[in-house]
Amino acid sequence: MTSSNHNGQRRRVTHEVRVGNIGIGGNNPVRVQSMCTTSTMDTDGCVRQILAIAAAGGELVRLTTQGVREAENMKVIRERVRAAGCTVPLVADVHFNPAVADVAALYCEKVRINPGNYVDAARKFKQLEYTDEEYAAELQKIEDRLVPFLKICREHGTAVRIGVNHGSLSDRIMSRYGDTPAGIVESCMEFLRVCMREHFMNVVVSIKASNTVVMVESVRLLVKAMDAEGMTFPLHLGVTEAGEGEDGRLRSAVGIGALLIDGIGDTIRVSLSEPPENEIPVAYSLLQAARLRTTKTEFISCPGCGRTLYDLPATIQRVKAAFEQAGKTNKQLAERLAGLKIAIMGCIVNGPGEMADADYGYVGAARGKVSLYRGKECVEMNIEEESAVNKLLELIHADGRC
């Protein structure tokens, strides 16, 4: 089931999950988040990273909580962050010890638990055999332990992320499904069915893998499984262990982007082996490329060819610099520019047609001459290249009455 957003994108219909002062899913924009790399016992370091992530535009911040003392320190960290005037919701990341999740739910706006190690024993990478009765008994153990946790979360308004990692499936799941997308999905569905029986809907779901093909296939399969059982939980997307630099950005774009284009995804994390605040601009650029959130002027340009009538790389840099400077000197204009797509095209042959998605266009018309477009309409023909950028800004300024 899908719906259209204001950009005409088709998005899977989900219900809203409240995480502190923000909503995930429903009619909310796709949220952007990151995770601290500091020890959760390093209060000062955590606070610095949280504030840096928030300053970069991060809307949620996750911290690892290996034990009860880390979960308890989340209270101190949260108090310090709020005292600094930052309201970004904090998420506790819990593995292996459900008692830690119970404590974290008292102090954090959201708690992530991993079905692969929440109740099941730590994976020993052994092939185990379960009878149907033994398998059912293990499922009952999950319910017996999960229900009290959900009760704590309900009482404190705490959201939950049920986050499955491809690399941490339990031996029990592996025994029946193997290392397959079907096993990944079933690991998640076991927990979601308990949530449904308990009418606890404040849940976000994620399936992550470092293999983008497995990640995309598994999430699509999960959506089908949830749809079949009438579930509308919002989805968190990410490629885990994506890497750093260009590799990390490309892997994230392939995995997350493929699903966003399908209309799947309500919050994303671009996992980079870099300072966590570096993840935020990448995430917003990815969302803008998917036409889901617009946070800056988008420049569309052709690669150039023998028909290009000016120095294309130099012109692109000059146009970008002029727009950046204009935004700094006029706040109203800056707000208008942030929502625009500007095409910079080398020639008249393909320019007007290929830039049809742009709001305005800068197109080579002849040597030293440029034509300006509003959408597909040519509004200034054959003007001098030296004055073209300023005239383009004047046109945008006039249209917006800034």
NUVEX-736970 format. One record per residue (C-alpha): x, y, z. Coordinates in steps of 0.1 Angstrom, whole numbers, padded with zeros to 4 digits, always signed. Example, Ala and Ser with C-alpha at 12.3 -4.5 7.8 and 13.67 -1.06 7.14 Angstrom:
+0123-0045+0078;+0137-0011+0071;
// end
This chain:
+0000+0000+0000;+0014+0034-0010;+0004+0071-0009;+0017+0102-0026;+0037+0129-0008;+0038+0166-0018;+0065+0158-0044;+0043+0132-0061;+0065+0104-0047;+0047+0072-0039;+0055+0061-0003;+0045+0030+0016;+0017+0039+0041;+0029+0037+0077;+0016+0048+0110;+0033+0075+0130;+0057+0065+0157;+0065+0093+0183;+0101+0095+0194;+0105+0124+0218;+0095+0156+0200;+0095+0141+0164;+0074+0117+0145;+0087+0089+0122;+0064+0075+0095;+0029+0087+0087;+0031+0120+0069;+0064+0130+0084;+0095+0136+0062;+0121+0108+0061;+0141+0114+0092;+0179+0116+0093;+0200+0101+0122;+0235+0091+0132;+0253+0073+0161;+0279+0084+0186;+0313+0066+0184;+0323+0076+0219;+0321+0054+0250;+0287+0059+0267;+0306+0064+0300;+0324+0093+0284;+0297+0119+0292;+0316+0149+0279;+0326+0131+0246;+0290+0119+0240;+0275+0153+0246;+0300+0169+0222;+0292+0144+0195;+0254+0147+0200;+0256+0184+0197;+0278+0182+0166;+0253+0157+0150;+0224+0179+0159;+0241+0210+0145;+0247+0192+0112;+0210+0185+0110;+0207+0151+0126;+0172+0144+0140;+0180+0114+0162;+0212+0102+0179;+0219+0067+0190;+0244+0056+0216;+0256+0021+0225;+0246+0008+0259;+0266-0024+0266;+0255-0027+0302;+0233-0013+0330;+0259+0014+0339;+0259+0028+0304;+0221+0027+0304;+0220+0046+0337;+0245+0072+0323;+0221+0079+0295;+0201+0099+0320;+0231+0121+0328;+0239+0125+0291;+0203+0134+0283;+0202+0160+0311;+0234+0176+0298;+0222+0177+0262;+0189+0192+0272;+0207+0218+0294;+0226+0228+0263;+0193+0236+0245;+0193+0205+0223;+0161+0186+0220;+0173+0158+0196;+0158+0124+0208;+0183+0099+0221;+0183+0062+0212;+0199+0034+0233;+0214+0006+0213;+0211-0027+0233;+0225-0062+0225;+0226-0094+0245;+0211-0082+0278;+0173-0074+0279;+0177-0060+0314;+0197-0032+0299;+0169-0024+0276;+0145-0022+0305;+0167+0005+0322;+0174+0024+0290;+0137+0027+0284;+0134+0048+0315;+0158+0075+0302;+0158+0074+0264;+0132+0084+0238;+0138+0052+0219;+0155+0018+0225;+0169-0005+0198;+0169-0042+0204;+0183-0069+0182;+0161-0100+0178;+0192-0121+0171;+0205-0117+0206;+0177-0102+0227;+0166-0136+0242;+0183-0162+0221;+0217-0173+0234;+0248-0157+0219;+0254-0172+0185;+0280-0201+0185;+0278-0207+0148;+0267-0243+0153;+0241-0262+0134;+0214-0270+0160;+0183-0290+0155;+0149-0281+0170;+0117-0300+0172;+0085-0281+0165;+0078-0282+0202;+0113-0269+0212;+0110-0242+0186;+0076-0231+0199;+0090-0231+0235;+0118-0207+0223;+0092-0184+0208;+0073-0184+0241;+0106-0173+0259;+0107-0143+0235;+0072-0133+0244;+0077-0138+0281;+0107-0115+0281;+0095-0089+0255;+0061-0082+0270;+0075-0067+0303;+0098-0045+0283;+0070-0032+0261;+0050-0024+0293;+0079-0002+0306;+0081+0015+0272;+0043+0021+0272;+0045+0036+0307;+0073+0060+0298;+0063+0069+0262;+0095+0052+0249;+0096+0041+0213;+0113+0008+0202;+0133-0001+0172;+0134-0038+0163;+0166-0039+0144;+0178-0071+0127;+0214-0074+0115;+0222-0100+0088;+0254-0108+0107;+0238-0116+0140;+0210-0140+0133;+0206-0165+0161;+0216-0202+0158;+0179-0210+0162;+0169-0190+0132;+0198-0203+0112;+0188-0239+0120;+0155-0235+0103;+0160-0208+0076;+0197-0207+0071;+0216-0175+0062;+0188-0162+0039;+0165-0131+0036;+0136-0154+0047;+0154-0160+0080;+0162-0124+0084;+0126-0114+0079;+0113-0142+0102;+0136-0131+0130;+0120-0096+0128;+0084-0109+0124;+0086-0130+0155;+0090-0098+0176;+0065-0078+0156;+0038-0104+0162;+0043-0100+0199;+0040-0062+0195;+0007-0066+0176;-0007-0090+0202;+0001-0064+0229;-0012-0035+0208;+0021-0018+0211;+0025+0001+0179;+0053+0026+0188;+0078+0005+0169;+0102+0012+0140;+0117-0017+0122;+0150-0022+0104;+0169-0049+0085;+0205-0041+0078;+0234-0059+0060;+0267-0049+0046;+0258-0066+0014;+0235-0042-0004;+0218-0069-0025;+0208-0089+0006;+0197-0057+0024;+0174-0046-0004;+0160-0080-0010;+0153-0086+0027;+0136-0052+0033;+0114-0058+0003;+0105-0092+0016;+0098-0078+0050;+0074-0052+0036;+0055-0080+0018;+0054-0100+0051;+0041-0070+0071;+0015-0062+0045;+0003-0098+0045;-0003-0095+0083;-0017-0060+0083;+0013-0043+0098;+0021-0006+0090;+0053-0001+0111;+0077+0025+0097;+0111+0014+0084;+0146+0025+0093;+0170+0020+0064;+0208+0016+0064;+0237-0003+0049;+0257-0015+0079;+0295-0014+0078;+0293+0007+0046;+0329+0019+0050;+0343+0054+0045;+0349+0079+0018;+0335+0073-0016;+0330+0035-0010;+0307+0041+0020;+0287+0068+0003;+0282+0047-0029;+0272+0016-0010;+0247+0036+0011;+0233+0053-0019;+0227+0020-0037;+0211+0002-0008;+0191+0030+0007;+0184+0047-0026;+0169+0016-0042;+0144+0013-0014;+0135+0050-0012;+0127+0050-0049;+0104+0021-0042;+0086+0043-0017;+0100+0024+0013;+0117+0041+0042;+0108+0065+0070;+0142+0072+0086;+0177+0066+0074;+0213+0063+0087;+0243+0065+0064;+0269+0044+0083;+0304+0058+0076;+0337+0050+0093;+0342+0088+0099;+0331+0114+0124;+0294+0108+0128;+0284+0143+0119;+0298+0136+0084;+0269+0112+0078;+0242+0139+0080;+0249+0159+0048;+0253+0126+0028;+0219+0115+0041;+0202+0147+0031;+0219+0147-0003;+0206+0111-0008;+0171+0121+0002;+0172+0151-0022;+0183+0129-0050;+0154+0106-0043;+0131+0137-0043;+0120+0132-0007;+0135+0161+0011;+0149+0194-0003;+0174+0211+0019;+0196+0230-0006;+0198+0243-0041;+0202+0214-0065;+0224+0219-0095;+0217+0198-0126;+0243+0199-0153;+0252+0180-0184;+0285+0162-0188;+0295+0184-0218;+0303+0174-0253;+0317+0190-0285;+0286+0212-0287;+0293+0228-0253;+0296+0266-0258;+0315+0276-0227;+0339+0263-0200;+0313+0240-0183;+0333+0231-0151;+0343+0267-0145;+0308+0279-0151;+0292+0254-0127;+0316+0266-0100;+0309+0302-0107;+0271+0297-0106;+0273+0278-0074;+0295+0304-0058;+0272+0332-0068;+0242+0314-0054;+0260+0307-0021;+0269+0343-0018;+0234+0355-0026;+0220+0332+0000;+0243+0346+0026;+0233+0382+0020;+0195+0378+0016;+0178+0354+0041;+0145+0354+0022;+0163+0346-0011;+0183+0319+0007;+0150+0302+0018;+0138+0303-0018;+0170+0290-0033;+0171+0260-0010;+0140+0246-0027;+0151+0251-0063;+0166+0229-0090;+0190+0249-0113;+0201+0234-0146;+0234+0244-0162;+0234+0230-0198;+0261+0233-0224;+0240+0239-0255;+0206+0244-0269;+0203+0210-0286;+0194+0189-0256;+0194+0215-0228;+0158+0226-0227;+0144+0190-0229;+0169+0173-0206;+0165+0200-0179;+0127+0197-0178;+0128+0188-0141;+0146+0220-0132;+0130+0252-0120;+0154+0275-0139;+0180+0269-0166;+0213+0284-0177;+0219+0273-0213;+0246+0280-0238;+0231+0298-0268;+0262+0308-0288;+0298+0316-0282;+0298+0340-0252;+0260+0340-0251;+0236+0324-0227;+0198+0319-0226;+0179+0317-0193;+0148+0296-0187;+0120+0294-0163;+0110+0258-0165;+0107+0251-0202;+0101+0288-0211;+0130+0308-0224;+0128+0342-0207;+0161+0358-0216;+0178+0350-0250;+0214+0355-0260;+0226+0376-0231;+0263+0381-0224;+0278+0353-0204;+0295+0378-0180;+0261+0390-0168;+0241+0358-0171;+0245+0346-0135;+0234+0379-0120;+0204+0380-0143;+0194+0345-0133;+0195+0355-0096;+0175+0387-0104;+0149+0365-0122;+0146+0342-0092;+0145+0371-0069;+0117+0388-0088;+0097+0356-0092;+0098+0351-0054;+0094+0387-0045;+0122+0383-0020;
// end
